Amino acid sequence: MSRLPQRKKVVLFTGASCPWCATAKQYLRQKGVRFHEVDASRDPRAQRELQRRHIRGVPVLLIGNQAIVGFDKPKIDRLLGLK
């Protein structure tokens, strides 16, 4: 597994029983990306943060200040500089 130099803070907002959230977590782990997971289905602060950004679904991946809604592998790769 190749290690990624951690340049940007990565936060993954997930929800209980969300299959795409599990896929996103697995993908980030496979790529060696360090991330902080927040279960938005149980964390009112996380829910408010997503509402503030006008986001209604999960997974949401924050890479630096960029939000990716859903599991968009090409966009994740581009923002993290992965190949």
MDTraj code that builds the backbone (N, CA, C; nanometers):
import mdtraj as md
import numpy as np

residues = "MET SER ARG LEU PRO GLN ARG LYS LYS VAL VAL LEU PHE THR GLY ALA SER CYS PRO TRP CYS ALA THR ALA LYS GLN TYR LEU ARG GLN LYS GLY VAL ARG PHE HIS GLU VAL ASP ALA SER ARG ASP PRO ARG ALA GLN ARG GLU LEU GLN ARG ARG HIS ILE ARG GLY VAL PRO VAL LEU LEU ILE GLY ASN GLN ALA ILE VAL GLY PHE ASP LYS PRO LYS ILE ASP ARG LEU LEU GLY LEU LYS".split()
xyz = np.array([
    [0.0850, -0.1174, 0.0000],
    [0.0000, 0.0000, 0.0000],
    [0.0893, 0.1233, 0.0000],
    [0.0678, 0.2117, -0.0966],
    [0.1497, 0.3320, -0.1043],
    [0.0992, 0.4358, -0.0055],
    [0.1910, 0.5026, 0.0587],
    [0.1565, 0.6053, 0.1557],
    [0.1485, 0.7404, 0.0865],
    [0.0485, 0.8154, 0.1210],
    [0.0258, 0.9468, 0.0653],
    [0.0801, 1.0510, 0.1616],
    [0.1618, 1.1442, 0.1146],
    [0.2017, 1.2519, 0.2047],
    [0.0781, 1.3340, 0.2395],
    [0.0500, 1.3461, 0.3670],
    [-0.0740, 1.4113, 0.4099],
    [-0.0570, 1.5626, 0.4012],
    [-0.1183, 1.6212, 0.3022],
    [-0.1103, 1.7655, 0.2826],
    [-0.2382, 1.8342, 0.3248],
    [-0.3500, 1.7673, 0.3084],
    [-0.4792, 1.8282, 0.3347],
    [-0.5529, 1.7471, 0.4399],
    [-0.6284, 1.8165, 0.5234],
    [-0.7111, 1.7481, 0.6212],
    [-0.8268, 1.6813, 0.5474],
    [-0.8528, 1.5550, 0.5839],
    [-0.9582, 1.4788, 0.5185],
    [-1.0587, 1.4341, 0.6244],
    [-1.1848, 1.4723, 0.6038],
    [-1.2939, 1.4341, 0.6943],
    [-1.3997, 1.3645, 0.6104],
    [-1.4449, 1.2497, 0.6593],
    [-1.5494, 1.1739, 0.5905],
    [-1.6738, 1.1712, 0.6776],
    [-1.7815, 1.2349, 0.6303],
    [-1.9102, 1.2298, 0.6976],
    [-1.9842, 1.1075, 0.6464],
    [-2.0263, 1.0229, 0.7382],
    [-2.0935, 0.8986, 0.7027],
    [-2.2300, 0.8920, 0.7709],
    [-2.3035, 0.7865, 0.7398],
    [-2.4313, 0.7596, 0.8038],
    [-2.4438, 0.6112, 0.8314],
    [-2.5241, 0.5794, 0.9310],
    [-2.5464, 0.4389, 0.9642],
    [-2.6107, 0.3685, 0.8449],
    [-2.5664, 0.2504, 0.8175],
    [-2.6170, 0.1642, 0.7098],
    [-2.6090, 0.2276, 0.5707],
    [-2.5062, 0.3071, 0.5463],
    [-2.4845, 0.3702, 0.4159],
    [-2.3792, 0.2897, 0.3398],
    [-2.4191, 0.2156, 0.2359],
    [-2.3215, 0.1333, 0.1639],
    [-2.2138, 0.2151, 0.0931],
    [-2.2459, 0.3327, 0.0412],
    [-2.1452, 0.4144, -0.0268],
    [-2.0454, 0.4716, 0.0723],
    [-2.0892, 0.4912, 0.1973],
    [-1.9969, 0.5363, 0.3022],
    [-1.8921, 0.4281, 0.3284],
    [-1.9365, 0.3046, 0.3354],
    [-1.8438, 0.1925, 0.3568],
    [-1.7464, 0.1816, 0.2394],
    [-1.7945, 0.2018, 0.1185],
    [-1.7093, 0.1977, -0.0001],
    [-1.6048, 0.3087, 0.0053],
    [-1.6471, 0.4284, 0.0438],
    [-1.5546, 0.5414, 0.0530],
    [-1.4464, 0.5149, 0.1579],
    [-1.4847, 0.4634, 0.2750],
    [-1.3878, 0.4319, 0.3804],
    [-1.2877, 0.3279, 0.3318],
    [-1.3374, 0.2238, 0.2678],
    [-1.2502, 0.1177, 0.2178],
    [-1.1523, 0.1736, 0.1147],
    [-1.2009, 0.2574, 0.0256],
    [-1.1153, 0.3147, -0.0781],
    [-1.0053, 0.4012, -0.0172],
    [-1.0412, 0.4872, 0.0768],
    [-0.9416, 0.5734, 0.1404],
    [-0.8363, 0.4902, 0.2130],
    [-0.8807, 0.3861, 0.2814],
    [-0.7855, 0.2991, 0.3518],
    [-0.6919, 0.2281, 0.2536],
    [-0.7476, 0.1797, 0.1418],
    [-0.6653, 0.1129, 0.0401],
    [-0.5574, 0.2060, -0.0146],
    [-0.5910, 0.3334, -0.0254],
    [-0.4978, 0.4310, -0.0802],
    [-0.4039, 0.4879, 0.0257],
    [-0.4207, 0.4464, 0.1513],
    [-0.3335, 0.4942, 0.2580],
    [-0.3618, 0.6363, 0.3019],
    [-0.4850, 0.6814, 0.2796],
    [-0.5231, 0.8181, 0.3150],
    [-0.5703, 0.8208, 0.4603],
    [-0.5094, 0.9079, 0.5386],
    [-0.5537, 0.9258, 0.6765],
    [-0.6738, 1.0185, 0.6756],
    [-0.7794, 0.9791, 0.7474],
    [-0.9010, 1.0600, 0.7496],
    [-0.9682, 1.0476, 0.8856],
    [-1.0522, 1.1444, 0.9135],
    [-1.1326, 1.1440, 1.0354],
    [-1.2767, 1.1163, 0.9937],
    [-1.3366, 1.0144, 1.0526],
    [-1.4753, 0.9803, 1.0203],
    [-1.5699, 1.0414, 1.1223],
    [-1.6787, 1.0996, 1.0718],
    [-1.7830, 1.1557, 1.1563],
    [-1.9155, 1.0957, 1.1130],
    [-1.9842, 1.0286, 1.2049],
    [-2.1150, 0.9693, 1.1757],
    [-2.2215, 1.0773, 1.1891],
    [-2.2624, 1.1320, 1.0762],
    [-2.3587, 1.2419, 1.0758],
    [-2.4972, 1.1970, 1.1211],
    [-2.5236, 1.0675, 1.1196],
    [-2.6550, 1.0211, 1.1644],
    [-2.6660, 1.0252, 1.3169],
    [-2.5523, 1.0394, 1.3852],
    [-2.5530, 1.0403, 1.5314],
    [-2.4941, 1.1668, 1.5923],
    [-2.4383, 1.2530, 1.5103],
    [-2.3683, 1.3708, 1.5610],
    [-2.4417, 1.4981, 1.5177],
    [-2.5138, 1.5634, 1.6107],
    [-2.5894, 1.6842, 1.5751],
    [-2.5005, 1.7964, 1.5198],
    [-2.3782, 1.8059, 1.5692],
    [-2.2879, 1.9093, 1.5174],
    [-2.2543, 1.8837, 1.3706],
    [-2.2337, 1.7576, 1.3380],
    [-2.2052, 1.7209, 1.1986],
    [-2.3268, 1.7490, 1.1106],
    [-2.4446, 1.7207, 1.1626],
    [-2.5668, 1.7483, 1.0867],
    [-2.5795, 1.8975, 1.0565],
    [-2.5489, 1.9804, 1.1563],
    [-2.5547, 2.1259, 1.1351],
    [-2.4510, 2.1712, 1.0326],
    [-2.3314, 2.1114, 1.0369],
    [-2.2268, 2.1468, 0.9407],
    [-2.2707, 2.1134, 0.7984],
    [-2.3298, 1.9970, 0.7789],
    [-2.3773, 1.9598, 0.6457],
    [-2.4922, 2.0505, 0.6016],
    [-2.5826, 2.0842, 0.6934],
    [-2.6920, 2.1756, 0.6595],
    [-2.6385, 2.3129, 0.6199],
    [-2.5366, 2.3598, 0.6927],
    [-2.4755, 2.4887, 0.6625],
    [-2.4196, 2.4910, 0.5200],
    [-2.3716, 2.3771, 0.4764],
    [-2.3166, 2.3649, 0.3403],
    [-2.4236, 2.3261, 0.2380],
    [-2.5497, 2.3170, 0.2829],
    [-2.6629, 2.2801, 0.1962],
    [-2.6454, 2.1403, 0.1370],
    [-2.5932, 2.0481, 0.2177],
    [-2.5717, 1.9097, 0.1765],
    [-2.6700, 1.8221, 0.2532],
    [-2.7396, 1.7348, 0.1827],
    [-2.8426, 1.6533, 0.2458],
    [-2.8132, 1.5044, 0.2487],
    [-2.7053, 1.4611, 0.1871],
    [-2.6781, 1.3175, 0.1816],
    [-2.5360, 1.2851, 0.2226],
    [-2.5112, 1.1575, 0.2413],
    [-2.3772, 1.1084, 0.2715],
    [-2.3453, 0.9966, 0.1724],
    [-2.2211, 0.9652, 0.1489],
    [-2.1029, 1.0190, 0.2139],
    [-2.0687, 1.1580, 0.1634],
    [-2.0038, 1.2336, 0.2506],
    [-1.9475, 1.3632, 0.2144],
    [-1.8022, 1.3600, 0.2570],
    [-1.7160, 1.3874, 0.1636],
    [-1.5732, 1.3882, 0.1899],
    [-1.5250, 1.5322, 0.1809],
    [-1.4712, 1.5832, 0.2917],
    [-1.4107, 1.7154, 0.2907],
    [-1.2604, 1.6976, 0.2780],
    [-1.2060, 1.7526, 0.1722],
    [-1.0629, 1.7489, 0.1488],
    [-1.0174, 1.8942, 0.1496],
    [-0.9507, 1.9312, 0.2572],
    [-0.9227, 2.0734, 0.2774],
    [-1.0560, 2.1441, 0.2934],
    [-1.0841, 2.2401, 0.2081],
    [-1.2133, 2.3088, 0.2154],
    [-1.3066, 2.2690, 0.1014],
    [-1.2692, 2.1658, 0.0260],
    [-1.3509, 2.1175, -0.0863],
    [-1.4392, 2.0020, -0.0417],
    [-1.5669, 2.0062, -0.0745],
    [-1.6602, 1.8995, -0.0393],
    [-1.6917, 1.8150, -0.1623],
    [-1.6887, 1.6834, -0.1420],
    [-1.7313, 1.5891, -0.2455],
    [-1.8506, 1.5150, -0.1887],
    [-1.9644, 1.5286, -0.2546],
    [-2.0864, 1.4615, -0.2103],
    [-2.0997, 1.3332, -0.2913],
    [-2.1145, 1.2215, -0.2205],
    [-2.1208, 1.0923, -0.2867],
    [-1.9799, 1.0362, -0.3040],
    [-1.9726, 0.9157, -0.3588],
    [-1.8430, 0.8515, -0.3810],
    [-1.8006, 0.8774, -0.5247],
    [-1.7218, 0.9820, -0.5440],
    [-1.6754, 1.0236, -0.6761],
    [-1.5244, 0.9989, -0.6826],
    [-1.4873, 0.8767, -0.7202],
    [-1.3469, 0.8349, -0.7189],
    [-1.2558, 0.9272, -0.8011],
    [-1.2922, 0.9650, -0.9243],
    [-1.2031, 1.0537, -1.0012],
    [-1.1786, 1.1878, -0.9304],
    [-1.2817, 1.2425, -0.8700],
    [-1.2660, 1.3710, -0.8010],
    [-1.1824, 1.3546, -0.6736],
    [-1.2043, 1.2444, -0.6008],
    [-1.1232, 1.2160, -0.4823],
    [-0.9770, 1.2048, -0.5225],
    [-0.9509, 1.1264, -0.6255],
    [-0.8138, 1.1072, -0.6723],
    [-0.7497, 1.2399, -0.7129],
    [-0.8256, 1.3223, -0.7833],
    [-0.7725, 1.4502, -0.8299],
    [-0.7387, 1.5418, -0.7116],
    [-0.8314, 1.5543, -0.6152],
    [-0.8087, 1.6443, -0.5028],
    [-0.6973, 1.5960, -0.4093],
    [-0.6774, 1.4641, -0.4034],
    [-0.5722, 1.4103, -0.3179],
    [-0.4419, 1.3848, -0.3932],
    [-0.4433, 1.4039, -0.5248],
    [-0.3235, 1.3789, -0.6038],
    [-0.2905, 1.2320, -0.6154],
    [-0.3930, 1.1472, -0.6177],
    [-0.3745, 1.0029, -0.6302],
    [-0.3784, 0.9632, -0.7771],
    [-0.3178, 0.8491, -0.8059],
    [-0.3206, 0.7975, -0.9444],
    [-0.3943, 0.6688, -0.9511],
])
top = md.Topology()
chain = top.add_chain()
for i, resn in enumerate(residues, 1):
    res = top.add_residue(resn, chain, resSeq=i)
    for name in ("N", "CA", "C"):
        top.add_atom(name, md.element.get_by_symbol(name[0]), res)
traj = md.Trajectory(xyz[None], top)
